[in-house]
Amino acid sequence: MKAVTANRLTDGRVVYLTADRRWTADIAGAAALEGEAADAALEAGLRDVLTVVGPYLIDIEGGAPAGAKRVREAIRLTGPTTGSTKVKTKESA
């Protein structure tokens, strides 16, 4: 199954296209699509230039990212992998 994902223009948050062509930040609300329906949803997302940027199709399974790029999509969903912890340097030790 496929879903359309993008980043919301107002805050950069990862969003997903729902079955009624609205955007949600909850991947569980993403429309699960196949074939021509997935292509049509992507086209709809690409036309929504006032709401999102960079729409594309991802593989989903059970309401979560799947397939070869699942790790990348999980990182997009949860945020940066760089933490706020300080790295000890010679000067700060």
N, CA, C and O atoms as a GROMACS GRO file, in nm:
protein
  372
    1MET      N    1   0.084  -0.117   0.000
    1MET     CA    2   0.000   0.000   0.000
    1MET      C    3   0.089   0.125   0.000
    1MET      O    4   0.204   0.122   0.045
    2LYS      N    5   0.034   0.232  -0.051
    2LYS     CA    6   0.106   0.359  -0.060
    2LYS      C    7   0.027   0.468   0.010
    2LYS      O    8  -0.094   0.458   0.028
    3ALA      N    9   0.098   0.573   0.050
    3ALA     CA   10   0.037   0.694   0.105
    3ALA      C   11   0.114   0.813   0.049
    3ALA      O   12   0.230   0.800   0.010
    4VAL      N   13   0.048   0.928   0.047
    4VAL     CA   14   0.112   1.051   0.004
    4VAL      C   15   0.157   1.126   0.128
    4VAL      O   16   0.078   1.149   0.220
    5THR      N   17   0.283   1.164   0.130
    5THR     CA   18   0.337   1.243   0.240
    5THR      C   19   0.399   1.371   0.184
    5THR      O   20   0.434   1.378   0.067
    6ALA      N   21   0.411   1.471   0.270
    6ALA     CA   22   0.469   1.600   0.232
    6ALA      C   23   0.507   1.672   0.362
    6ALA      O   24   0.493   1.618   0.471
    7ASN      N   25   0.554   1.795   0.347
    7ASN     CA   26   0.578   1.881   0.462
    7ASN      C   27   0.485   2.002   0.452
    7ASN      O   28   0.472   2.064   0.347
    8ARG      N   29   0.421   2.033   0.564
    8ARG     CA   30   0.330   2.147   0.569
    8ARG      C   31   0.409   2.276   0.558
    8ARG      O   32   0.512   2.291   0.624
    9LEU      N   33   0.362   2.368   0.477
    9LEU     CA   34   0.434   2.494   0.454
    9LEU      C   35   0.443   2.581   0.578
    9LEU      O   36   0.545   2.647   0.599
   10THR      N   37   0.341   2.583   0.661
   10THR     CA   38   0.339   2.676   0.774
   10THR      C   39   0.441   2.643   0.882
   10THR      O   40   0.493   2.733   0.947
   11ASP      N   41   0.469   2.513   0.902
   11ASP     CA   42   0.560   2.477   1.011
   11ASP      C   43   0.658   2.364   0.977
   11ASP      O   44   0.738   2.326   1.062
   12GLY      N   45   0.652   2.311   0.855
   12GLY     CA   46   0.744   2.206   0.814
   12GLY      C   47   0.709   2.068   0.863
   12GLY      O   48   0.780   1.971   0.833
   13ARG      N   49   0.601   2.056   0.936
   13ARG     CA   50   0.561   1.926   0.993
   13ARG      C   51   0.529   1.824   0.883
   13ARG      O   52   0.475   1.860   0.779
   14VAL      N   53   0.563   1.698   0.908
   14VAL     CA   54   0.530   1.590   0.816
   14VAL      C   55   0.380   1.568   0.820
   14VAL      O   56   0.321   1.556   0.928
   15VAL      N   57   0.318   1.562   0.703
   15VAL     CA   58   0.174   1.539   0.693
   15VAL      C   59   0.145   1.432   0.589
   15VAL      O   60   0.229   1.400   0.505
   16TYR      N   61   0.024   1.378   0.597
   16TYR     CA   62  -0.019   1.270   0.509
   16TYR      C   63  -0.155   1.305   0.451
   16TYR      O   64  -0.238   1.366   0.518
   17LEU      N   65  -0.177   1.266   0.327
   17LEU     CA   66  -0.304   1.294   0.260
   17LEU      C   67  -0.407   1.190   0.302
   17LEU      O   68  -0.381   1.069   0.298
   18THR      N   69  -0.524   1.238   0.343
   18THR     CA   70  -0.632   1.150   0.385
   18THR      C   71  -0.718   1.111   0.266
   18THR      O   72  -0.700   1.163   0.156
   19ALA      N   73  -0.811   1.020   0.288
   19ALA     CA   74  -0.901   0.975   0.181
   19ALA      C   75  -0.988   1.089   0.128
   19ALA      O   76  -1.026   1.088   0.011
   20ASP      N   77  -1.018   1.188   0.211
   20ASP     CA   78  -1.099   1.302   0.165
   20ASP      C   79  -1.013   1.420   0.122
   20ASP      O   80  -1.060   1.534   0.118
   21ARG      N   81  -0.888   1.392   0.089
   21ARG     CA   82  -0.792   1.489   0.032
   21ARG      C   83  -0.761   1.606   0.127
   21ARG      O   84  -0.740   1.719   0.083
   22ARG      N   85  -0.757   1.577   0.256
   22ARG     CA   86  -0.711   1.674   0.355
   22ARG      C   87  -0.576   1.625   0.405
   22ARG      O   88  -0.538   1.510   0.381
   23TRP      N   89  -0.505   1.710   0.474
   23TRP     CA   90  -0.374   1.673   0.527
   23TRP      C   91  -0.384   1.651   0.677
   23TRP      O   92  -0.451   1.727   0.747
   24THR      N   93  -0.319   1.546   0.726
   24THR     CA   94  -0.317   1.515   0.868
   24THR      C   95  -0.174   1.485   0.911
   24THR      O   96  -0.093   1.433   0.834
   25ALA      N   97  -0.144   1.518   1.036
   25ALA     CA   98  -0.011   1.488   1.090
   25ALA      C   99  -0.006   1.345   1.145
   25ALA      O  100   0.100   1.297   1.184
   26ASP      N  101  -0.119   1.277   1.148
   26ASP     CA  102  -0.129   1.140   1.201
   26ASP      C  103  -0.123   1.040   1.087
   26ASP      O  104  -0.214   1.034   1.004
   27ILE      N  105  -0.016   0.961   1.082
   27ILE     CA  106  -0.001   0.864   0.974
   27ILE      C  107  -0.115   0.762   0.972
   27ILE      O  108  -0.147   0.707   0.867
   28ALA      N  109  -0.176   0.738   1.086
   28ALA     CA  110  -0.288   0.645   1.092
   28ALA      C  111  -0.407   0.695   1.009
   28ALA      O  112  -0.491   0.615   0.967
   29GLY      N  113  -0.414   0.825   0.986
   29GLY     CA  114  -0.522   0.883   0.907
   29GLY      C  115  -0.493   0.891   0.758
   29GLY      O  116  -0.577   0.935   0.680
   30ALA      N  117  -0.374   0.848   0.719
   30ALA     CA  118  -0.336   0.853   0.577
   30ALA      C  119  -0.418   0.754   0.496
   30ALA      O  120  -0.447   0.643   0.540
   31ALA      N  121  -0.456   0.797   0.376
   31ALA     CA  122  -0.526   0.707   0.285
   31ALA      C  123  -0.429   0.602   0.235
   31ALA      O  124  -0.322   0.636   0.185
   32ALA      N  125  -0.466   0.474   0.248
   32ALA     CA  126  -0.385   0.363   0.198
   32ALA      C  127  -0.433   0.332   0.056
   32ALA      O  128  -0.547   0.292   0.036
   33LEU      N  129  -0.344   0.352  -0.040
   33LEU     CA  130  -0.382   0.347  -0.181
   33LEU      C  131  -0.294   0.252  -0.260
   33LEU      O  132  -0.184   0.216  -0.219
   34GLU      N  133  -0.346   0.213  -0.376
   34GLU     CA  134  -0.268   0.129  -0.468
   34GLU      C  135  -0.289   0.178  -0.610
   34GLU      O  136  -0.390   0.241  -0.641
   35GLY      N  137  -0.193   0.150  -0.697
   35GLY     CA  138  -0.205   0.173  -0.840
   35GLY      C  139  -0.244   0.314  -0.880
   35GLY      O  140  -0.185   0.412  -0.834
   36GLU      N  141  -0.345   0.322  -0.965
   36GLU     CA  142  -0.390   0.451  -1.019
   36GLU      C  143  -0.445   0.543  -0.911
   36GLU      O  144  -0.432   0.665  -0.921
   37ALA      N  145  -0.505   0.488  -0.807
   37ALA     CA  146  -0.557   0.570  -0.697
   37ALA      C  147  -0.443   0.642  -0.626
   37ALA      O  148  -0.456   0.758  -0.588
   38ALA      N  149  -0.330   0.573  -0.608
   38ALA     CA  150  -0.213   0.634  -0.546
   38ALA      C  151  -0.157   0.745  -0.635
   38ALA      O  152  -0.119   0.851  -0.586
   39ASP      N  153  -0.151   0.719  -0.764
   39ASP     CA  154  -0.102   0.820  -0.859
   39ASP      C  155  -0.192   0.943  -0.860
   39ASP      O  156  -0.143   1.055  -0.864
   40ALA      N  157  -0.324   0.922  -0.856
   40ALA     CA  158  -0.418   1.033  -0.856
   40ALA      C  159  -0.407   1.115  -0.728
   40ALA      O  160  -0.415   1.238  -0.731
   41ALA      N  161  -0.388   1.047  -0.615
   41ALA     CA  162  -0.372   1.118  -0.488
   41ALA      C  163  -0.244   1.200  -0.489
   41ALA      O  164  -0.242   1.312  -0.439
   42LEU      N  165  -0.137   1.145  -0.545
   42LEU     CA  166  -0.012   1.219  -0.555
   42LEU      C  167  -0.030   1.344  -0.640
   42LEU      O  168   0.018   1.451  -0.605
   43GLU      N  169  -0.100   1.330  -0.752
   43GLU     CA  170  -0.127   1.447  -0.838
   43GLU      C  171  -0.204   1.553  -0.761
   43GLU      O  172  -0.175   1.672  -0.774
   44ALA      N  173  -0.302   1.512  -0.681
   44ALA     CA  174  -0.379   1.607  -0.599
   44ALA      C  175  -0.287   1.677  -0.499
   44ALA      O  176  -0.298   1.798  -0.479
   45GLY      N  177  -0.198   1.601  -0.438
   45GLY     CA  178  -0.104   1.660  -0.343
   45GLY      C  179  -0.009   1.758  -0.410
   45GLY      O  180   0.022   1.863  -0.353
   46LEU      N  181   0.038   1.725  -0.528
   46LEU     CA  182   0.128   1.814  -0.602
   46LEU      C  183   0.062   1.945  -0.641
   46LEU      O  184   0.129   2.047  -0.654
   47ARG      N  185  -0.068   1.943  -0.658
   47ARG     CA  186  -0.142   2.067  -0.692
   47ARG      C  187  -0.169   2.155  -0.569
   47ARG      O  188  -0.202   2.272  -0.584
   48ASP      N  189  -0.154   2.101  -0.452
   48ASP     CA  190  -0.185   2.175  -0.329
   48ASP      C  191  -0.065   2.258  -0.284
   48ASP      O  192  -0.016   2.241  -0.173
   49VAL      N  193  -0.020   2.348  -0.370
   49VAL     CA  194   0.104   2.423  -0.348
   49VAL      C  195   0.092   2.530  -0.239
   49VAL      O  196   0.194   2.582  -0.194
   50LEU      N  197  -0.028   2.562  -0.196
   50LEU     CA  198  -0.044   2.661  -0.090
   50LEU      C  199  -0.045   2.599   0.049
   50LEU      O  200  -0.047   2.670   0.150
   51THR      N  201  -0.044   2.466   0.056
   51THR     CA  202  -0.051   2.398   0.184
   51THR      C  203   0.074   2.317   0.215
   51THR      O  204   0.122   2.318   0.329
   52VAL      N  205   0.128   2.247   0.115
   52VAL     CA  206   0.240   2.156   0.138
   52VAL      C  207   0.350   2.174   0.035
   52VAL      O  208   0.331   2.236  -0.069
   53VAL      N  209   0.465   2.118   0.068
   53VAL     CA  210   0.578   2.118  -0.023
   53VAL      C  211   0.633   1.976  -0.033
   53VAL      O  212   0.639   1.904   0.066
   54GLY      N  213   0.673   1.937  -0.153
   54GLY     CA  214   0.741   1.811  -0.176
   54GLY      C  215   0.661   1.684  -0.156
   54GLY      O  216   0.714   1.588  -0.100
   55PRO      N  217   0.536   1.678  -0.201
   55PRO     CA  218   0.461   1.553  -0.184
   55PRO      C  219   0.524   1.438  -0.262
   55PRO      O  220   0.575   1.457  -0.373
   56TYR      N  221   0.518   1.319  -0.205
   56TYR     CA  222   0.564   1.198  -0.274
   56TYR      C  223   0.498   1.077  -0.210
   56TYR      O  224   0.442   1.086  -0.101
   57LEU      N  225   0.505   0.964  -0.279
   57LEU     CA  226   0.446   0.840  -0.230
   57LEU      C  227   0.545   0.764  -0.143
   57LEU      O  228   0.664   0.759  -0.171
   58ILE      N  229   0.492   0.706  -0.035
   58ILE     CA  230   0.571   0.618   0.050
   58ILE      C  231   0.496   0.485   0.065
   58ILE      O  232   0.375   0.479   0.047
   59ASP      N  233   0.569   0.382   0.098
   59ASP     CA  234   0.508   0.254   0.131
   59ASP      C  235   0.461   0.258   0.276
   59ASP      O  236   0.533   0.308   0.363
   60ILE      N  237   0.340   0.207   0.301
   60ILE     CA  238   0.291   0.197   0.438
   60ILE      C  239   0.236   0.057   0.460
   60ILE      O  240   0.194  -0.011   0.367
   61GLU      N  241   0.237   0.017   0.585
   61GLU     CA  242   0.181  -0.112   0.623
   61GLU      C  243   0.137  -0.101   0.768
   61GLU      O  244   0.217  -0.068   0.856
   62GLY      N  245   0.011  -0.129   0.794
   62GLY     CA  246  -0.039  -0.124   0.932
   62GLY      C  247  -0.028   0.013   0.995
   62GLY      O  248  -0.005   0.024   1.116
   63GLY      N  249  -0.045   0.119   0.916
   63GLY     CA  250  -0.040   0.255   0.970
   63GLY      C  251   0.098   0.304   1.004
   63GLY      O  252   0.113   0.396   1.086
   64ALA      N  253   0.200   0.245   0.944
   64ALA     CA  254   0.338   0.287   0.969
   64ALA      C  255   0.418   0.279   0.840
   64ALA      O  256   0.382   0.204   0.749
   65PRO      N  257   0.527   0.356   0.831
   65PRO     CA  258   0.611   0.346   0.713
   65PRO      C  259   0.662   0.204   0.694
   65PRO      O  260   0.689   0.133   0.791
   66ALA      N  261   0.674   0.163   0.568
   66ALA     CA  262   0.721   0.028   0.537
   66ALA      C  263   0.816   0.036   0.418
   66ALA      O  264   0.843   0.144   0.366
   67GLY      N  265   0.865  -0.078   0.377
   67GLY     CA  266   0.950  -0.083   0.258
   67GLY      C  267   1.092  -0.043   0.287
   67GLY      O  268   1.134  -0.028   0.401
   68ALA      N  269   1.166  -0.025   0.179
   68ALA     CA  270   1.310   0.003   0.188
   68ALA      C  271   1.341   0.135   0.256
   68ALA      O  272   1.448   0.149   0.315
   69LYS      N  273   1.251   0.232   0.248
   69LYS     CA  274   1.278   0.365   0.305
   69LYS      C  275   1.207   0.387   0.438
   69LYS      O  276   1.187   0.502   0.479
   70ARG      N  277   1.168   0.280   0.507
   70ARG     CA  278   1.091   0.294   0.631
   70ARG      C  279   1.170   0.366   0.740
   70ARG      O  280   1.111   0.441   0.818
   71VAL      N  281   1.300   0.346   0.747
   71VAL     CA  282   1.381   0.413   0.849
   71VAL      C  283   1.382   0.563   0.823
   71VAL      O  284   1.366   0.642   0.916
   72ARG      N  285   1.402   0.601   0.698
   72ARG     CA  286   1.402   0.743   0.663
   72ARG      C  287   1.269   0.807   0.700
   72ARG      O  288   1.266   0.916   0.757
   73GLU      N  289   1.160   0.740   0.667
   73GLU     CA  290   1.027   0.795   0.696
   73GLU      C  291   1.000   0.800   0.846
   73GLU      O  292   0.934   0.893   0.893
   74ALA      N  293   1.048   0.704   0.920
   74ALA     CA  294   1.032   0.707   1.065
   74ALA      C  295   1.107   0.826   1.125
   74ALA      O  296   1.057   0.890   1.217
   75ILE      N  297   1.224   0.855   1.072
   75ILE     CA  298   1.301   0.971   1.119
   75ILE      C  299   1.228   1.100   1.084
   75ILE      O  300   1.220   1.191   1.166
   76ARG      N  301   1.173   1.110   0.962
   76ARG     CA  302   1.098   1.229   0.924
   76ARG      C  303   0.980   1.251   1.018
   76ARG      O  304   0.951   1.364   1.056
   77LEU      N  305   0.915   1.143   1.055
   77LEU     CA  306   0.796   1.151   1.140
   77LEU      C  307   0.829   1.192   1.282
   77LEU      O  308   0.754   1.268   1.343
   78THR      N  309   0.940   1.142   1.336
   78THR     CA  310   0.972   1.168   1.476
   78THR      C  311   1.065   1.285   1.499
   78THR      O  312   1.080   1.330   1.612
   79GLY      N  313   1.127   1.336   1.395
   79GLY     CA  314   1.213   1.452   1.412
   79GLY      C  315   1.360   1.420   1.390
   79GLY      O  316   1.395   1.307   1.359
   80PRO      N  317   1.444   1.520   1.407
   80PRO     CA  318   1.587   1.504   1.380
   80PRO      C  319   1.652   1.398   1.468
   80PRO      O  320   1.606   1.369   1.578
   81THR      N  321   1.757   1.340   1.416
   81THR     CA  322   1.831   1.239   1.492
   81THR      C  323   1.942   1.302   1.574
   81THR      O  324   2.009   1.232   1.650
   82THR      N  325   1.963   1.430   1.560
   82THR     CA  326   2.064   1.498   1.640
   82THR      C  327   1.999   1.546   1.768
   82THR      O  328   1.901   1.621   1.764
   83GLY      N  329   2.051   1.504   1.879
   83GLY     CA  330   1.994   1.542   2.008
   83GLY      C  331   2.049   1.674   2.057
   83GLY      O  332   2.133   1.737   1.993
   84SER      N  333   2.000   1.714   2.171
   84SER     CA  334   2.045   1.840   2.230
   84SER      C  335   2.157   1.817   2.330
   84SER      O  336   2.198   1.909   2.400
   85THR      N  337   2.208   1.695   2.337
   85THR     CA  338   2.316   1.668   2.430
   85THR      C  339   2.444   1.732   2.379
   85THR      O  340   2.470   1.739   2.259
   86LYS      N  341   2.521   1.777   2.474
   86LYS     CA  342   2.647   1.843   2.437
   86LYS      C  343   2.756   1.740   2.420
   86LYS      O  344   2.766   1.643   2.495
   87VAL      N  345   2.837   1.761   2.321
   87VAL     CA  346   2.952   1.676   2.299
   87VAL      C  347   3.068   1.732   2.380
   87VAL      O  348   3.099   1.851   2.373
   88LYS      N  349   3.131   1.647   2.457
   88LYS     CA  350   3.245   1.693   2.537
   88LYS      C  351   3.364   1.718   2.445
   88LYS      O  352   3.400   1.635   2.361
   89THR      N  353   3.422   1.832   2.465
   89THR     CA  354   3.544   1.865   2.393
   89THR      C  355   3.656   1.876   2.495
   89THR      O  356   3.633   1.874   2.616
   90LYS      N  357   3.776   1.888   2.446
   90LYS     CA  358   3.891   1.901   2.536
   90LYS      C  359   3.876   2.025   2.624
   90LYS      O  360   3.914   2.024   2.741
   91GLU      N  361   3.821   2.133   2.566
   91GLU     CA  362   3.806   2.257   2.640
   91GLU      C  363   3.698   2.250   2.746
   91GLU      O  364   3.711   2.313   2.851
   92SER      N  365   3.590   2.171   2.722
   92SER     CA  366   3.481   2.165   2.818
   92SER      C  367   3.497   2.054   2.920
   92SER      O  368   3.420   2.046   3.016
   93ALA      N  369   3.596   1.968   2.902
   93ALA     CA  370   3.615   1.856   2.996
   93ALA      C  371   3.680   1.899   3.124
   93ALA      O  372   3.702   1.816   3.213
   0.00000   0.00000   0.00000
